[in-house]
Amino acid sequence: MNQTRIRQLLRQLLAIWLTCFICTGTASAVGYTQTRYPIVLVHGLFGFDNIGPVEYWYGIPSALRADGASVYVTQVAAANSTEVRGEQLLTQIQQILAVTGATKVNLIGHSHGGPTARYVASVRPDLVASVTSVGGVNRGSSVADVLLGIAPPGSLSNSILVAVSNGLAQLISFLSGQPSLSQDALAAANSLSTAGSLKFNNAYPEGIPTTACGEGAYQVNGVAYYSWSGAQAYTNLFDIADPALALTSLVFGGQKNDGLVSSCSTHLGQVIRDDYAMNHLDEVNQTIGLVNIFETNPVTIFRQHANRLKNSGL
């Protein structure tokens, strides 16, 4: 067989392979993220749904919707206690269920959004199919502990810090179209501290591990529990937030962390992974997608999890 004929056969085989690859990829994408129940995203401290063109969940809702998911992005207080945020979230979930006709939702909470989602699942498990905690502050954060130690309640430094934080939270809520949400930065700090988280977990223990760094119950009261998180504070030279996260990561004294939360503190229910090469903002594809190019893209991880929920009948 001459070389010309060999080249022709190789080109034909390559064309056949590419055709099969494209067809297979398209087929797997259709309905890939189409969960039984709507996915509801819950932001963390100083978070929002969107401010103009800027998304908190950068590119994630559209990617999930593209392959079949029904996705709702909620807006709760930028800074307040877990219980207050939880009640605000519950109201929005009831509205989502009324609009969609669904009976339950899949909650995915980032950072303080993790405990916020857990609150709703604890008080109204009949409305929740699953709770997924992404970098969730489930056992408190040393960063909150340090801030409360440096500026204890009642001190001048605390008054100044709280006033500035409340102002920022009010500005975020105003810019995101929810100026009436109540803000309380001191209550948020207390909720995110180790002591505050322990108190919250005693009242709402579902999915929390019984060991220091283990897994929690995979299902409680009909609600499935999952979690994942990053463990690398500095991931992209072009991300202006990374130096700050590298600095805050020092308070963990060598413990694996994402810059704001230790990996063990993020554990809830079934732990997918707690060591992605991501920091706390990378976990939601921030800042504007400037994440670790050597790690799985956060959008892909969200898509994979939606498919996991789908395959579990959720």
C-alpha positions as CSV (number, residue, x, y, z in Angstrom):
1,M,0.0,0.0,0.0
2,N,1.5,3.3,-1.1
3,Q,1.9,6.3,1.2
4,T,-0.8,8.3,-0.5
5,R,-3.3,5.6,0.2
6,I,-2.2,5.3,3.8
7,R,-2.6,9.1,4.3
8,Q,-6.1,8.9,2.9
9,L,-7.1,6.1,5.2
10,L,-5.7,7.9,8.2
11,R,-7.7,11.0,7.3
12,Q,-10.9,9.0,6.9
13,L,-10.3,7.3,10.3
14,L,-9.6,10.7,11.9
15,A,-12.8,12.1,10.4
16,I,-14.8,9.1,11.7
17,W,-13.3,9.5,15.2
18,L,-14.0,13.2,15.3
19,T,-17.6,12.7,14.2
20,C,-18.2,10.1,16.8
21,F,-16.5,12.3,19.5
22,I,-18.7,15.3,18.6
23,C,-21.9,13.3,18.5
24,T,-21.1,11.6,21.8
25,G,-20.3,14.9,23.5
26,T,-23.5,16.5,22.2
27,A,-25.6,13.6,23.3
28,S,-24.1,13.6,26.8
29,A,-24.6,17.3,27.2
30,V,-28.3,17.3,26.5
31,G,-30.0,17.0,29.8
32,Y,-26.7,16.5,31.6
33,T,-27.6,19.0,34.4
34,Q,-31.3,18.5,34.3
35,T,-32.1,17.8,37.9
36,R,-35.5,16.7,39.1
37,Y,-35.8,19.7,41.4
38,P,-34.7,23.3,40.8
39,I,-31.2,24.3,41.8
40,V,-31.1,27.3,44.2
41,L,-27.8,29.1,44.7
42,V,-27.1,30.8,48.1
43,H,-24.2,33.3,48.3
44,G,-21.8,33.9,51.2
45,L,-20.8,36.9,53.3
46,F,-20.8,40.2,51.4
47,G,-22.3,38.3,48.5
48,F,-25.1,39.1,46.0
49,D,-26.9,37.6,43.0
50,N,-25.5,40.1,40.5
51,I,-24.5,43.8,40.5
52,G,-25.0,44.9,36.9
53,P,-23.0,42.6,34.7
54,V,-21.0,41.2,37.6
55,E,-22.2,37.8,38.8
56,Y,-21.3,36.3,42.2
57,W,-21.6,32.8,40.7
58,Y,-19.6,33.8,37.6
59,G,-20.8,31.9,34.6
60,I,-22.2,29.0,36.7
61,P,-26.0,29.6,36.4
62,S,-25.8,29.9,32.6
63,A,-23.7,26.8,32.3
64,L,-26.1,24.8,34.4
65,R,-29.1,26.1,32.5
66,A,-27.5,25.3,29.1
67,D,-27.7,21.6,29.7
68,G,-31.2,21.5,31.3
69,A,-31.1,22.7,34.9
70,S,-33.6,25.1,36.3
71,V,-31.5,27.5,38.3
72,Y,-32.5,30.3,40.7
73,V,-30.0,32.7,42.3
74,T,-31.1,34.1,45.6
75,Q,-30.2,37.3,47.4
76,V,-30.1,37.3,51.2
77,A,-28.5,39.8,53.6
78,A,-24.9,40.5,52.7
79,A,-24.0,40.3,56.4
80,N,-26.2,39.0,59.1
81,S,-26.7,35.9,61.4
82,T,-27.2,32.5,59.8
83,E,-30.7,32.3,61.2
84,V,-31.8,35.7,59.8
85,R,-30.3,34.9,56.4
86,G,-32.0,31.5,56.6
87,E,-35.4,33.0,57.2
88,Q,-34.8,35.3,54.2
89,L,-33.8,32.3,52.1
90,L,-36.9,30.3,53.2
91,T,-39.2,33.1,52.0
92,Q,-37.5,33.0,48.6
93,I,-37.7,29.2,48.3
94,Q,-41.4,29.3,49.0
95,Q,-41.7,31.8,46.2
96,I,-39.7,29.7,43.8
97,L,-41.8,26.6,44.6
98,A,-45.0,28.6,44.0
99,V,-43.7,29.8,40.6
100,T,-42.3,26.5,39.4
101,G,-44.8,24.1,40.9
102,A,-41.9,22.0,42.2
103,T,-42.2,20.4,45.6
104,K,-38.6,20.7,46.7
105,V,-35.3,22.4,45.8
106,N,-31.6,21.5,45.6
107,L,-29.7,24.1,47.7
108,I,-26.1,24.9,46.9
109,G,-24.5,27.4,49.4
110,H,-21.1,29.0,49.2
111,S,-19.2,30.1,52.4
112,H,-21.8,31.5,54.8
113,G,-24.4,30.3,52.3
114,G,-23.7,26.7,53.4
115,P,-25.0,27.1,57.0
116,T,-27.7,29.4,55.6
117,A,-29.0,26.5,53.4
118,R,-28.6,24.1,56.3
119,Y,-30.9,26.2,58.4
120,V,-33.7,25.9,55.9
121,A,-33.2,22.2,55.5
122,S,-33.3,21.7,59.2
123,V,-36.5,23.8,59.8
124,R,-38.3,22.8,56.6
125,P,-36.8,19.5,55.4
126,D,-40.1,18.9,53.4
127,L,-39.0,21.7,51.0
128,V,-35.4,20.6,50.4
129,A,-34.1,17.6,48.4
130,S,-30.4,18.3,49.0
131,V,-28.0,20.7,50.5
132,T,-24.5,21.2,49.0
133,S,-21.9,23.2,50.9
134,V,-19.2,24.7,48.8
135,G,-16.3,26.1,51.0
136,G,-19.0,26.3,53.7
137,V,-18.2,27.6,57.2
138,N,-19.7,24.6,58.9
139,R,-17.4,24.6,62.0
140,G,-16.4,28.2,62.1
141,S,-13.5,30.2,60.6
142,S,-10.3,31.2,62.4
143,V,-10.4,34.4,60.4
144,A,-13.7,35.3,62.2
145,D,-12.1,34.3,65.5
146,V,-9.1,36.5,64.9
147,L,-11.2,39.5,64.0
148,L,-13.4,39.1,67.1
149,G,-10.2,38.8,69.2
150,I,-8.6,41.9,67.7
151,A,-11.8,43.9,67.8
152,P,-13.9,42.4,70.6
153,P,-17.6,43.5,70.9
154,G,-17.9,46.8,72.9
155,S,-14.5,48.1,71.9
156,L,-13.9,51.2,69.7
157,S,-12.1,49.1,67.1
158,N,-15.1,46.8,66.9
159,S,-17.5,49.7,66.6
160,I,-15.5,51.1,63.7
161,L,-15.2,47.7,62.0
162,V,-18.9,47.0,62.3
163,A,-19.9,50.4,61.0
164,V,-17.7,50.0,58.0
165,S,-18.9,46.4,57.4
166,N,-22.5,47.3,57.7
167,G,-22.1,50.2,55.3
168,L,-20.5,47.8,52.8
169,A,-23.2,45.3,53.2
170,Q,-25.9,47.9,52.7
171,L,-24.2,49.2,49.6
172,I,-24.0,45.7,48.2
173,S,-27.7,45.1,48.9
174,F,-28.6,48.4,47.3
175,L,-26.6,47.8,44.2
176,S,-28.0,44.3,43.8
177,G,-31.6,45.6,44.1
178,Q,-32.4,44.5,47.6
179,P,-31.9,47.6,49.8
180,S,-34.5,46.5,52.4
181,L,-32.6,43.5,53.6
182,S,-31.5,43.9,57.2
183,Q,-27.7,43.9,57.8
184,D,-25.7,43.1,60.9
185,A,-22.0,42.5,60.5
186,L,-21.4,41.7,64.1
187,A,-24.1,39.0,64.1
188,A,-22.4,37.6,60.9
189,A,-19.0,37.5,62.5
190,N,-20.4,35.8,65.6
191,S,-22.2,33.2,63.4
192,L,-19.0,32.5,61.4
193,S,-16.8,32.2,64.5
194,T,-15.9,28.8,66.0
195,A,-18.0,29.4,69.1
196,G,-21.0,30.7,67.0
197,S,-20.8,27.7,64.6
198,L,-20.7,25.2,67.5
199,K,-23.8,26.8,69.0
200,F,-25.6,26.7,65.6
201,N,-24.6,23.1,65.0
202,N,-26.0,22.1,68.3
203,A,-29.4,23.4,67.2
204,Y,-29.1,22.3,63.5
205,P,-26.8,19.3,63.4
206,E,-27.9,17.6,60.2
207,G,-25.0,16.5,58.0
208,I,-22.3,17.7,60.4
209,P,-19.5,15.2,61.0
210,T,-19.2,13.7,64.5
211,T,-15.4,13.6,64.2
212,A,-13.0,16.5,63.7
213,C,-12.4,16.0,60.0
214,G,-14.7,13.2,58.9
215,E,-17.9,12.9,56.9
216,G,-21.4,13.6,58.2
217,A,-24.6,11.6,57.5
218,Y,-25.3,11.4,53.8
219,Q,-29.0,11.8,54.3
220,V,-31.1,13.2,57.2
221,N,-34.9,13.6,57.2
222,G,-35.0,12.9,53.5
223,V,-32.4,15.6,52.7
224,A,-29.1,14.6,51.0
225,Y,-26.0,16.4,52.1
226,Y,-22.8,17.0,50.1
227,S,-19.7,19.3,50.3
228,W,-16.5,20.3,48.5
229,S,-13.9,22.9,48.9
230,G,-10.5,24.2,47.9
231,A,-7.2,24.2,49.7
232,Q,-4.9,26.6,48.0
233,A,-4.9,30.4,48.8
234,Y,-2.8,31.7,46.0
235,T,-3.8,30.4,42.5
236,N,-3.6,33.1,39.9
237,L,-1.1,35.9,39.5
238,F,-3.6,38.1,37.8
239,D,-6.3,37.8,40.5
240,I,-6.2,40.9,42.7
241,A,-7.9,39.0,45.6
242,D,-5.3,36.3,45.9
243,P,-2.7,38.2,47.9
244,A,-5.3,39.0,50.5
245,L,-6.4,35.4,50.7
246,A,-2.7,34.3,51.0
247,L,-2.4,36.7,54.0
248,T,-5.6,35.5,55.7
249,S,-4.5,31.8,55.2
250,L,-1.7,32.4,57.6
251,V,-4.1,32.4,60.6
252,F,-4.7,28.7,60.1
253,G,-1.2,27.8,61.3
254,G,-0.5,25.3,58.5
255,Q,-3.9,23.7,58.5
256,K,-5.2,23.0,55.0
257,N,-7.4,25.9,54.0
258,D,-8.8,27.9,51.1
259,G,-7.7,31.3,52.5
260,L,-10.8,31.8,54.7
261,V,-12.0,28.4,55.9
262,S,-10.1,25.3,56.9
263,S,-10.8,22.2,54.8
264,C,-12.0,20.2,57.8
265,S,-14.5,23.0,58.7
266,T,-16.1,22.8,55.2
267,H,-17.0,19.1,55.6
268,L,-20.7,18.3,55.4
269,G,-22.4,15.0,54.6
270,Q,-20.7,13.3,51.7
271,V,-17.4,15.0,51.1
272,I,-16.7,15.1,47.3
273,R,-13.3,16.7,47.8
274,D,-11.7,19.1,50.2
275,D,-8.4,19.7,48.4
276,Y,-9.1,21.3,45.0
277,A,-6.3,23.7,44.1
278,M,-8.7,26.6,44.6
279,N,-9.1,29.4,47.0
280,H,-12.3,30.7,48.6
281,L,-13.3,32.8,45.6
282,D,-12.2,30.3,43.0
283,E,-14.8,28.0,44.3
284,V,-17.5,30.2,42.7
285,N,-15.3,31.1,39.6
286,Q,-14.2,34.5,41.0
287,T,-12.6,36.9,40.3
288,I,-14.3,36.9,36.9
289,G,-13.0,33.5,36.1
290,L,-9.4,34.1,37.1
291,V,-8.8,30.7,38.7
292,N,-6.2,28.1,38.7
293,I,-5.6,26.9,35.1
294,F,-4.0,23.7,36.3
295,E,-7.1,22.6,38.3
296,T,-10.6,21.5,37.1
297,N,-12.6,24.6,36.2
298,P,-15.2,25.4,38.9
299,V,-18.0,25.6,36.3
300,T,-17.2,22.0,35.4
301,I,-17.4,20.9,39.0
302,F,-20.8,22.5,39.4
303,R,-22.0,20.8,36.2
304,Q,-20.6,17.5,37.4
305,H,-22.5,17.9,40.7
306,A,-25.7,18.8,39.0
307,N,-25.3,15.5,37.1
308,R,-24.7,13.7,40.4
309,L,-27.9,15.1,41.8
310,K,-29.7,14.1,38.6
311,N,-28.4,10.5,38.8
312,S,-29.5,10.4,42.5
313,G,-33.1,11.3,41.5
314,L,-32.8,14.8,42.9
